[in-house]
């Protein structure tokens, strides 16, 4: 992810421990998320999971660091996704 940013107007942050607390977030500059913003949202190094019309931004180490299963993200991806997740529409990776 170094040198990449997630751009667009917003993304949905889905916390694994309380998916009902999901919120729409916007980048600080109003245009694109920085790598630091993405890492803060997911609690560490980032990994992208590409779905048909969405990106899931996940913590690269969430499956091995004891993060809880994120049920909404798992349902979207069709595979186990752990930890907090950002969901953003394609093609907003630059």
Biopython code that builds the backbone (N, CA, C, O; Angstrom):
import numpy as np
from Bio.PDB.StructureBuilder import StructureBuilder

atoms = [
    (1, "UNK", "N", (0.811, -1.206, 0.000)),
    (1, "UNK", "CA", (0.000, 0.000, 0.000)),
    (1, "UNK", "C", (0.848, 1.261, 0.000)),
    (1, "UNK", "O", (0.306, 2.345, -0.214)),
    (2, "UNK", "N", (2.132, 1.170, 0.226)),
    (2, "UNK", "CA", (2.939, 2.385, 0.278)),
    (2, "UNK", "C", (2.779, 3.157, -1.028)),
    (2, "UNK", "O", (2.906, 2.598, -2.117)),
    (3, "UNK", "N", (2.500, 4.445, -0.897)),
    (3, "UNK", "CA", (2.318, 5.280, -2.055)),
    (3, "UNK", "C", (0.909, 5.263, -2.628)),
    (3, "UNK", "O", (0.635, 5.967, -3.600)),
    (4, "UNK", "N", (0.019, 4.483, -2.053)),
    (4, "UNK", "CA", (-1.364, 4.417, -2.529)),
    (4, "UNK", "C", (-2.260, 5.227, -1.616)),
    (4, "UNK", "O", (-1.954, 5.426, -0.441)),
    (5, "UNK", "N", (-3.335, 5.679, -2.150)),
    (5, "UNK", "CA", (-4.329, 6.355, -1.329)),
    (5, "UNK", "C", (-5.713, 5.954, -1.807)),
    (5, "UNK", "O", (-5.910, 5.607, -2.971)),
    (6, "UNK", "N", (-6.654, 6.007, -0.900)),
    (6, "UNK", "CA", (-8.036, 5.691, -1.213)),
    (6, "UNK", "C", (-8.733, 7.016, -1.440)),
    (6, "UNK", "O", (-8.850, 7.821, -0.517)),
    (7, "UNK", "N", (-9.197, 7.252, -2.654)),
    (7, "UNK", "CA", (-9.806, 8.538, -2.945)),
    (7, "UNK", "C", (-11.297, 8.396, -3.180)),
    (7, "UNK", "O", (-11.814, 7.293, -3.358)),
    (8, "UNK", "N", (-11.953, 9.489, -3.179)),
    (8, "UNK", "CA", (-13.399, 9.518, -3.262)),
    (8, "UNK", "C", (-13.908, 10.414, -2.153)),
    (8, "UNK", "O", (-13.123, 11.055, -1.455)),
    (9, "UNK", "N", (-15.166, 10.459, -1.995)),
    (9, "UNK", "CA", (-15.700, 11.393, -1.014)),
    (9, "UNK", "C", (-15.906, 10.779, 0.351)),
    (9, "UNK", "O", (-15.960, 11.510, 1.340)),
    (10, "UNK", "N", (-16.027, 9.436, 0.448)),
    (10, "UNK", "CA", (-16.277, 8.837, 1.759)),
    (10, "UNK", "C", (-16.100, 7.328, 1.714)),
    (10, "UNK", "O", (-15.986, 6.721, 0.649)),
    (11, "UNK", "N", (-16.081, 6.746, 2.898)),
    (11, "UNK", "CA", (-16.022, 5.291, 3.049)),
    (11, "UNK", "C", (-16.816, 4.946, 4.305)),
    (11, "UNK", "O", (-17.064, 5.806, 5.150)),
    (12, "UNK", "N", (-17.206, 3.696, 4.417)),
    (12, "UNK", "CA", (-17.917, 3.246, 5.612)),
    (12, "UNK", "C", (-16.931, 2.478, 6.478)),
    (12, "UNK", "O", (-16.290, 1.532, 6.021)),
    (13, "UNK", "N", (-16.818, 2.892, 7.728)),
    (13, "UNK", "CA", (-15.969, 2.210, 8.697)),
    (13, "UNK", "C", (-16.848, 1.237, 9.473)),
    (13, "UNK", "O", (-17.842, 1.638, 10.078)),
    (14, "UNK", "N", (-16.480, -0.046, 9.454)),
    (14, "UNK", "CA", (-17.248, -1.080, 10.140)),
    (14, "UNK", "C", (-16.384, -1.696, 11.234)),
    (14, "UNK", "O", (-15.479, -2.476, 10.939)),
    (15, "UNK", "N", (-16.654, -1.352, 12.503)),
    (15, "UNK", "CA", (-15.880, -1.959, 13.585)),
    (15, "UNK", "C", (-16.323, -3.402, 13.815)),
    (15, "UNK", "O", (-17.517, -3.699, 13.837)),
    (16, "UNK", "N", (-15.355, -4.286, 13.985)),
    (16, "UNK", "CA", (-15.665, -5.711, 14.141)),
    (16, "UNK", "C", (-16.462, -5.993, 15.405)),
    (16, "UNK", "O", (-17.361, -6.834, 15.399)),
    (17, "UNK", "N", (-16.138, -5.296, 16.486)),
    (17, "UNK", "CA", (-16.781, -5.598, 17.767)),
    (17, "UNK", "C", (-18.194, -5.053, 17.878)),
    (17, "UNK", "O", (-18.982, -5.546, 18.684)),
    (18, "UNK", "N", (-18.529, -4.043, 17.081)),
    (18, "UNK", "CA", (-19.873, -3.462, 17.149)),
    (18, "UNK", "C", (-20.278, -2.928, 15.776)),
    (18, "UNK", "O", (-20.272, -1.716, 15.561)),
    (19, "UNK", "N", (-20.632, -3.821, 14.843)),
    (19, "UNK", "CA", (-20.985, -3.372, 13.498)),
    (19, "UNK", "C", (-22.117, -2.346, 13.455)),
    (19, "UNK", "O", (-22.209, -1.567, 12.506)),
    (20, "UNK", "N", (-22.982, -2.340, 14.480)),
    (20, "UNK", "CA", (-24.053, -1.344, 14.514)),
    (20, "UNK", "C", (-23.514, 0.067, 14.697)),
    (20, "UNK", "O", (-24.235, 1.041, 14.479)),
    (21, "UNK", "N", (-22.257, 0.184, 15.093)),
    (21, "UNK", "CA", (-21.627, 1.495, 15.285)),
    (21, "UNK", "C", (-20.940, 1.983, 14.011)),
    (21, "UNK", "O", (-20.175, 2.946, 14.056)),
    (22, "UNK", "N", (-21.201, 1.336, 12.881)),
    (22, "UNK", "CA", (-20.602, 1.740, 11.602)),
    (22, "UNK", "C", (-20.924, 3.193, 11.301)),
    (22, "UNK", "O", (-22.026, 3.673, 11.564)),
    (23, "UNK", "N", (-19.934, 3.881, 10.741)),
    (23, "UNK", "CA", (-20.128, 5.297, 10.410)),
    (23, "UNK", "C", (-19.516, 5.611, 9.051)),
    (23, "UNK", "O", (-18.573, 4.956, 8.608)),
    (24, "UNK", "N", (-20.067, 6.615, 8.410)),
    (24, "UNK", "CA", (-19.522, 7.144, 7.178)),
    (24, "UNK", "C", (-18.384, 8.090, 7.549)),
    (24, "UNK", "O", (-18.578, 8.995, 8.361)),
    (25, "UNK", "N", (-17.217, 7.898, 6.973)),
    (25, "UNK", "CA", (-16.101, 8.800, 7.264)),
    (25, "UNK", "C", (-15.609, 9.432, 5.972)),
    (25, "UNK", "O", (-15.788, 8.887, 4.883)),
    (26, "UNK", "N", (-14.998, 10.570, 6.117)),
    (26, "UNK", "CA", (-14.478, 11.311, 4.971)),
    (26, "UNK", "C", (-12.996, 11.584, 5.201)),
    (26, "UNK", "O", (-12.555, 11.712, 6.344)),
    (27, "UNK", "N", (-12.235, 11.674, 4.128)),
    (27, "UNK", "CA", (-10.817, 11.995, 4.285)),
    (27, "UNK", "C", (-10.640, 13.402, 4.839)),
    (27, "UNK", "O", (-11.464, 14.286, 4.602)),
    (28, "UNK", "N", (-9.568, 13.595, 5.569)),
    (28, "UNK", "CA", (-9.315, 14.896, 6.201)),
    (28, "UNK", "C", (-9.236, 16.021, 5.178)),
    (28, "UNK", "O", (-9.682, 17.136, 5.447)),
    (29, "UNK", "N", (-8.674, 15.738, 4.009)),
    (29, "UNK", "CA", (-8.560, 16.793, 2.996)),
    (29, "UNK", "C", (-9.794, 16.889, 2.099)),
    (29, "UNK", "O", (-9.837, 17.705, 1.179)),
    (30, "UNK", "N", (-10.814, 16.038, 2.378)),
    (30, "UNK", "CA", (-12.052, 16.077, 1.618)),
    (30, "UNK", "C", (-11.981, 15.411, 0.259)),
    (30, "UNK", "O", (-12.974, 15.389, -0.468)),
    (31, "UNK", "N", (-10.815, 14.863, -0.100)),
    (31, "UNK", "CA", (-10.625, 14.326, -1.438)),
    (31, "UNK", "C", (-10.177, 12.879, -1.467)),
    (31, "UNK", "O", (-10.755, 12.060, -2.181)),
    (32, "UNK", "N", (-9.143, 12.558, -0.691)),
    (32, "UNK", "CA", (-8.622, 11.197, -0.679)),
    (32, "UNK", "C", (-8.029, 10.861, 0.683)),
    (32, "UNK", "O", (-7.487, 11.719, 1.379)),
    (33, "UNK", "N", (-8.150, 9.582, 1.041)),
    (33, "UNK", "CA", (-7.588, 9.115, 2.297)),
    (33, "UNK", "C", (-6.082, 8.919, 2.143)),
    (33, "UNK", "O", (-5.618, 8.390, 1.132)),
    (34, "UNK", "N", (-5.336, 9.339, 3.133)),
    (34, "UNK", "CA", (-3.907, 9.070, 3.137)),
    (34, "UNK", "C", (-3.674, 7.670, 3.700)),
    (34, "UNK", "O", (-4.563, 7.081, 4.314)),
    (35, "UNK", "N", (-2.486, 7.152, 3.488)),
    (35, "UNK", "CA", (-2.141, 5.855, 4.042)),
    (35, "UNK", "C", (-2.266, 5.879, 5.562)),
    (35, "UNK", "O", (-2.752, 4.917, 6.157)),
    (36, "UNK", "N", (-1.839, 6.953, 6.186)),
    (36, "UNK", "CA", (-1.940, 7.071, 7.645)),
    (36, "UNK", "C", (-3.398, 7.012, 8.105)),
    (36, "UNK", "O", (-3.699, 6.367, 9.110)),
    (37, "UNK", "N", (-4.304, 7.673, 7.387)),
    (37, "UNK", "CA", (-5.724, 7.618, 7.733)),
    (37, "UNK", "C", (-6.268, 6.193, 7.605)),
    (37, "UNK", "O", (-7.036, 5.737, 8.453)),
    (38, "UNK", "N", (-5.867, 5.499, 6.545)),
    (38, "UNK", "CA", (-6.316, 4.122, 6.354)),
    (38, "UNK", "C", (-5.793, 3.226, 7.471)),
    (38, "UNK", "O", (-6.537, 2.410, 8.015)),
    (39, "UNK", "N", (-4.515, 3.375, 7.812)),
    (39, "UNK", "CA", (-3.914, 2.566, 8.871)),
    (39, "UNK", "C", (-4.571, 2.850, 10.219)),
    (39, "UNK", "O", (-4.773, 1.927, 11.008)),
    (40, "UNK", "N", (-4.897, 4.075, 10.490)),
    (40, "UNK", "CA", (-5.581, 4.428, 11.733)),
    (40, "UNK", "C", (-6.966, 3.791, 11.780)),
    (40, "UNK", "O", (-7.380, 3.286, 12.823)),
    (41, "UNK", "N", (-7.676, 3.812, 10.671)),
    (41, "UNK", "CA", (-9.040, 3.262, 10.626)),
    (41, "UNK", "C", (-9.067, 1.758, 10.879)),
    (41, "UNK", "O", (-9.987, 1.256, 11.524)),
    (42, "UNK", "N", (-8.059, 1.031, 10.371)),
    (42, "UNK", "CA", (-8.062, -0.424, 10.536)),
    (42, "UNK", "C", (-7.108, -0.911, 11.621)),
    (42, "UNK", "O", (-7.022, -2.111, 11.879)),
    (43, "UNK", "N", (-6.405, -0.001, 12.246)),
    (43, "UNK", "CA", (-5.550, -0.366, 13.376)),
    (43, "UNK", "C", (-4.232, -1.021, 13.022)),
    (43, "UNK", "O", (-3.737, -1.851, 13.784)),
    (44, "UNK", "N", (-3.653, -0.671, 11.890)),
    (44, "UNK", "CA", (-2.347, -1.226, 11.537)),
    (44, "UNK", "C", (-2.099, -1.206, 10.046)),
    (44, "UNK", "O", (-2.740, -0.469, 9.297)),
    (45, "UNK", "N", (-1.145, -2.039, 9.629)),
    (45, "UNK", "CA", (-0.818, -2.123, 8.207)),
    (45, "UNK", "C", (-2.041, -2.547, 7.413)),
    (45, "UNK", "O", (-2.860, -3.335, 7.885)),
    (46, "UNK", "N", (-2.157, -2.015, 6.203)),
    (46, "UNK", "CA", (-3.366, -2.236, 5.417)),
    (46, "UNK", "C", (-3.179, -3.287, 4.334)),
    (46, "UNK", "O", (-2.082, -3.503, 3.818)),
    (47, "UNK", "N", (-4.278, -3.921, 4.019)),
    (47, "UNK", "CA", (-4.365, -4.838, 2.886)),
    (47, "UNK", "C", (-5.684, -4.542, 2.187)),
    (47, "UNK", "O", (-6.686, -4.252, 2.841)),
    (48, "UNK", "N", (-5.686, -4.613, 0.872)),
    (48, "UNK", "CA", (-6.906, -4.377, 0.107)),
    (48, "UNK", "C", (-7.521, -5.691, -0.324)),
    (48, "UNK", "O", (-6.825, -6.592, -0.791)),
    (49, "UNK", "N", (-8.825, -5.795, -0.165)),
    (49, "UNK", "CA", (-9.589, -6.928, -0.658)),
    (49, "UNK", "C", (-10.547, -6.357, -1.695)),
    (49, "UNK", "O", (-11.423, -5.555, -1.375)),
    (50, "UNK", "N", (-10.368, -6.778, -2.926)),
    (50, "UNK", "CA", (-11.212, -6.233, -4.002)),
    (50, "UNK", "C", (-12.442, -7.114, -4.176)),
    (50, "UNK", "O", (-12.342, -8.331, -4.333)),
    (51, "UNK", "N", (-13.582, -6.479, -4.145)),
    (51, "UNK", "CA", (-14.848, -7.142, -4.427)),
    (51, "UNK", "C", (-15.343, -6.615, -5.775)),
    (51, "UNK", "O", (-14.646, -5.836, -6.426)),
    (52, "UNK", "N", (-16.509, -7.023, -6.189)),
    (52, "UNK", "CA", (-17.010, -6.633, -7.506)),
    (52, "UNK", "C", (-17.101, -5.114, -7.676)),
    (52, "UNK", "O", (-16.630, -4.572, -8.677)),
    (53, "UNK", "N", (-17.700, -4.431, -6.707)),
    (53, "UNK", "CA", (-17.884, -2.978, -6.807)),
    (53, "UNK", "C", (-17.286, -2.214, -5.637)),
    (53, "UNK", "O", (-17.511, -1.010, -5.516)),
    (54, "UNK", "N", (-16.536, -2.875, -4.781)),
    (54, "UNK", "CA", (-16.051, -2.272, -3.543)),
    (54, "UNK", "C", (-14.625, -2.679, -3.258)),
    (54, "UNK", "O", (-14.146, -3.712, -3.726)),
    (55, "UNK", "N", (-13.960, -1.853, -2.487)),
    (55, "UNK", "CA", (-12.702, -2.213, -1.836)),
    (55, "UNK", "C", (-12.989, -2.402, -0.367)),
    (55, "UNK", "O", (-13.710, -1.605, 0.233)),
    (56, "UNK", "N", (-12.438, -3.439, 0.215)),
    (56, "UNK", "CA", (-12.385, -3.554, 1.667)),
    (56, "UNK", "C", (-10.945, -3.251, 2.051)),
    (56, "UNK", "O", (-10.017, -3.876, 1.537)),
    (57, "UNK", "N", (-10.757, -2.307, 2.940)),
    (57, "UNK", "CA", (-9.433, -2.028, 3.476)),
    (57, "UNK", "C", (-9.401, -2.686, 4.843)),
    (57, "UNK", "O", (-10.177, -2.334, 5.731)),
    (58, "UNK", "N", (-8.492, -3.650, 5.005)),
    (58, "UNK", "CA", (-8.433, -4.437, 6.236)),
    (58, "UNK", "C", (-7.039, -4.336, 6.838)),
    (58, "UNK", "O", (-6.090, -3.915, 6.178)),
    (59, "UNK", "N", (-6.934, -4.731, 8.105)),
    (59, "UNK", "CA", (-5.642, -4.804, 8.773)),
    (59, "UNK", "C", (-4.933, -6.062, 8.277)),
    (59, "UNK", "O", (-5.481, -7.162, 8.354)),
    (60, "UNK", "N", (-3.741, -5.898, 7.780)),
    (60, "UNK", "CA", (-2.963, -6.983, 7.199)),
    (60, "UNK", "C", (-2.698, -8.128, 8.181)),
    (60, "UNK", "O", (-2.524, -9.273, 7.765)),
    (61, "UNK", "N", (-2.668, -7.825, 9.465)),
    (61, "UNK", "CA", (-2.340, -8.834, 10.476)),
    (61, "UNK", "C", (-3.524, -9.218, 11.350)),
    (61, "UNK", "O", (-3.347, -9.905, 12.356)),
    (62, "UNK", "N", (-4.720, -8.792, 10.989)),
    (62, "UNK", "CA", (-5.883, -9.000, 11.861)),
    (62, "UNK", "C", (-6.206, -10.470, 12.096)),
    (62, "UNK", "O", (-6.685, -10.826, 13.173)),
    (63, "UNK", "N", (-5.957, -11.322, 11.122)),
    (63, "UNK", "CA", (-6.273, -12.745, 11.285)),
    (63, "UNK", "C", (-5.322, -13.431, 12.261)),
    (63, "UNK", "O", (-5.675, -14.454, 12.848)),
    (64, "UNK", "N", (-4.128, -12.887, 12.441)),
    (64, "UNK", "CA", (-3.150, -13.525, 13.336)),
    (64, "UNK", "C", (-2.980, -12.810, 14.668)),
    (64, "UNK", "O", (-2.333, -13.336, 15.574)),
    (65, "UNK", "N", (-3.553, -11.617, 14.800)),
    (65, "UNK", "CA", (-3.355, -10.877, 16.047)),
    (65, "UNK", "C", (-4.538, -10.965, 17.011)),
    (65, "UNK", "O", (-4.591, -10.232, 17.999)),
    (66, "UNK", "N", (-5.471, -11.848, 16.731)),
    (66, "UNK", "CA", (-6.592, -12.040, 17.651)),
    (66, "UNK", "C", (-7.761, -11.108, 17.457)),
    (66, "UNK", "O", (-8.637, -11.036, 18.319)),
    (67, "UNK", "N", (-7.799, -10.394, 16.356)),
    (67, "UNK", "CA", (-8.935, -9.506, 16.095)),
    (67, "UNK", "C", (-10.203, -10.337, 15.888)),
    (67, "UNK", "O", (-10.145, -11.442, 15.349)),
    (68, "UNK", "N", (-11.353, -9.799, 16.322)),
    (68, "UNK", "CA", (-12.604, -10.538, 16.157)),
    (68, "UNK", "C", (-13.044, -10.590, 14.697)),
    (68, "UNK", "O", (-12.675, -9.738, 13.888)),
    (69, "UNK", "N", (-13.839, -11.608, 14.383)),
    (69, "UNK", "CA", (-14.415, -11.748, 13.053)),
    (69, "UNK", "C", (-15.347, -10.571, 12.784)),
    (69, "UNK", "O", (-16.174, -10.225, 13.627)),
    (70, "UNK", "N", (-15.217, -9.963, 11.624)),
    (70, "UNK", "CA", (-16.093, -8.871, 11.221)),
    (70, "UNK", "C", (-17.193, -9.492, 10.358)),
    (70, "UNK", "O", (-16.990, -9.757, 9.173)),
    (71, "UNK", "N", (-18.347, -9.718, 10.960)),
    (71, "UNK", "CA", (-19.428, -10.437, 10.271)),
    (71, "UNK", "C", (-19.920, -9.743, 9.002)),
    (71, "UNK", "O", (-20.075, -10.417, 7.984)),
    (72, "UNK", "N", (-20.176, -8.422, 9.009)),
    (72, "UNK", "CA", (-20.631, -7.791, 7.761)),
    (72, "UNK", "C", (-19.583, -7.886, 6.644)),
    (72, "UNK", "O", (-19.929, -8.157, 5.495)),
    (73, "UNK", "N", (-18.317, -7.665, 6.973)),
    (73, "UNK", "CA", (-17.261, -7.730, 5.961)),
    (73, "UNK", "C", (-17.084, -9.157, 5.462)),
    (73, "UNK", "O", (-16.848, -9.376, 4.274)),
    (74, "UNK", "N", (-17.195, -10.127, 6.364)),
    (74, "UNK", "CA", (-17.105, -11.530, 5.976)),
    (74, "UNK", "C", (-18.227, -11.883, 5.008)),
    (74, "UNK", "O", (-18.004, -12.590, 4.025)),
    (75, "UNK", "N", (-19.425, -11.394, 5.281)),
    (75, "UNK", "CA", (-20.563, -11.641, 4.410)),
    (75, "UNK", "C", (-20.339, -11.029, 3.022)),
    (75, "UNK", "O", (-20.665, -11.653, 2.012)),
    (76, "UNK", "N", (-19.789, -9.821, 2.968)),
    (76, "UNK", "CA", (-19.532, -9.155, 1.692)),
    (76, "UNK", "C", (-18.459, -9.872, 0.889)),
    (76, "UNK", "O", (-18.573, -10.016, -0.328)),
    (77, "UNK", "N", (-17.409, -10.322, 1.583)),
    (77, "UNK", "CA", (-16.250, -10.896, 0.904)),
    (77, "UNK", "C", (-16.402, -12.383, 0.593)),
    (77, "UNK", "O", (-15.734, -12.901, -0.302)),
    (78, "UNK", "N", (-17.272, -13.067, 1.321)),
    (78, "UNK", "CA", (-17.398, -14.499, 1.135)),
    (78, "UNK", "C", (-16.216, -15.274, 1.677)),
    (78, "UNK", "O", (-15.983, -16.421, 1.297)),
    (79, "UNK", "N", (-15.478, -14.644, 2.559)),
    (79, "UNK", "CA", (-14.329, -15.265, 3.221)),
    (79, "UNK", "C", (-14.166, -14.596, 4.576)),
    (79, "UNK", "O", (-14.632, -13.471, 4.755)),
    (80, "UNK", "N", (-13.523, -15.249, 5.532)),
    (80, "UNK", "CA", (-13.381, -14.626, 6.855)),
    (80, "UNK", "C", (-12.564, -13.338, 6.782)),
    (80, "UNK", "O", (-11.465, -13.315, 6.228)),
    (81, "UNK", "N", (-13.115, -12.279, 7.346)),
    (81, "UNK", "CA", (-12.441, -10.991, 7.459)),
    (81, "UNK", "C", (-12.442, -10.624, 8.941)),
    (81, "UNK", "O", (-13.489, -10.638, 9.588)),
    (82, "UNK", "N", (-11.285, -10.303, 9.466)),
    (82, "UNK", "CA", (-11.143, -10.002, 10.890)),
    (82, "UNK", "C", (-10.794, -8.537, 11.091)),
    (82, "UNK", "O", (-10.152, -7.918, 10.243)),
    (83, "UNK", "N", (-11.221, -7.992, 12.217)),
    (83, "UNK", "CA", (-10.871, -6.626, 12.590)),
    (83, "UNK", "C", (-11.752, -5.578, 11.936)),
    (83, "UNK", "O", (-12.687, -5.888, 11.197)),
    (84, "UNK", "N", (-11.423, -4.330, 12.231)),
    (84, "UNK", "CA", (-12.160, -3.193, 11.674)),
    (84, "UNK", "C", (-11.858, -3.068, 10.189)),
    (84, "UNK", "O", (-10.764, -3.402, 9.734)),
    (85, "UNK", "N", (-12.841, -2.584, 9.439)),
    (85, "UNK", "CA", (-12.759, -2.546, 7.978)),
    (85, "UNK", "C", (-13.279, -1.208, 7.467)),
    (85, "UNK", "O", (-14.203, -0.627, 8.035)),
    (86, "UNK", "N", (-12.673, -0.734, 6.392)),
    (86, "UNK", "CA", (-13.219, 0.381, 5.623)),
    (86, "UNK", "C", (-13.755, -0.176, 4.320)),
    (86, "UNK", "O", (-13.112, -1.011, 3.683)),
    (87, "UNK", "N", (-14.928, 0.282, 3.926)),
    (87, "UNK", "CA", (-15.536, -0.136, 2.656)),
    (87, "UNK", "C", (-15.656, 1.094, 1.775)),
    (87, "UNK", "O", (-16.217, 2.111, 2.183)),
    (88, "UNK", "N", (-15.127, 0.994, 0.568)),
    (88, "UNK", "CA", (-15.164, 2.124, -0.355)),
    (88, "UNK", "C", (-15.486, 1.634, -1.759)),
    (88, "UNK", "O", (-15.068, 0.540, -2.139)),
    (89, "UNK", "N", (-16.221, 2.421, -2.534)),
    (89, "UNK", "CA", (-16.539, 2.007, -3.906)),
    (89, "UNK", "C", (-15.300, 2.009, -4.793)),
    (89, "UNK", "O", (-14.355, 2.767, -4.573)),
    (90, "UNK", "N", (-15.330, 1.140, -5.803)),
    (90, "UNK", "CA", (-14.292, 1.174, -6.853)),
    (90, "UNK", "C", (-14.566, 2.373, -7.737)),
    (90, "UNK", "O", (-15.708, 2.833, -7.753)),
    (91, "UNK", "N", (-13.662, 2.888, -8.434)),
    (91, "UNK", "CA", (-12.258, 2.557, -8.595)),
    (91, "UNK", "C", (-11.351, 3.507, -7.829)),
    (91, "UNK", "O", (-10.309, 3.904, -8.350)),
    (92, "UNK", "N", (-11.701, 3.868, -6.659)),
    (92, "UNK", "CA", (-11.047, 4.980, -5.962)),
    (92, "UNK", "C", (-9.689, 4.695, -5.362)),
    (92, "UNK", "O", (-9.367, 5.236, -4.304)),
    (93, "UNK", "N", (-8.883, 3.868, -5.997)),
    (93, "UNK", "CA", (-7.501, 3.682, -5.560)),
    (93, "UNK", "C", (-6.598, 4.374, -6.565)),
    (93, "UNK", "O", (-6.677, 4.118, -7.767)),
    (94, "UNK", "N", (-5.744, 5.249, -6.065)),
    (94, "UNK", "CA", (-4.811, 5.956, -6.956)),
    (94, "UNK", "C", (-3.390, 5.702, -6.537)),
    (94, "UNK", "O", (-2.461, 6.212, -7.164)),
]
sb = StructureBuilder()
sb.init_structure("model")
sb.init_model(0)
sb.init_chain("A")
sb.init_seg("    ")
for serial, (resi, resn, name, xyz) in enumerate(atoms, 1):
    if name == "N":
        sb.init_residue(resn, " ", resi, " ")
    sb.init_atom(name, np.array(xyz, "f"), 0.0, 1.0, " ", f" {name:<3s}", serial, name[0])
structure = sb.get_structure()
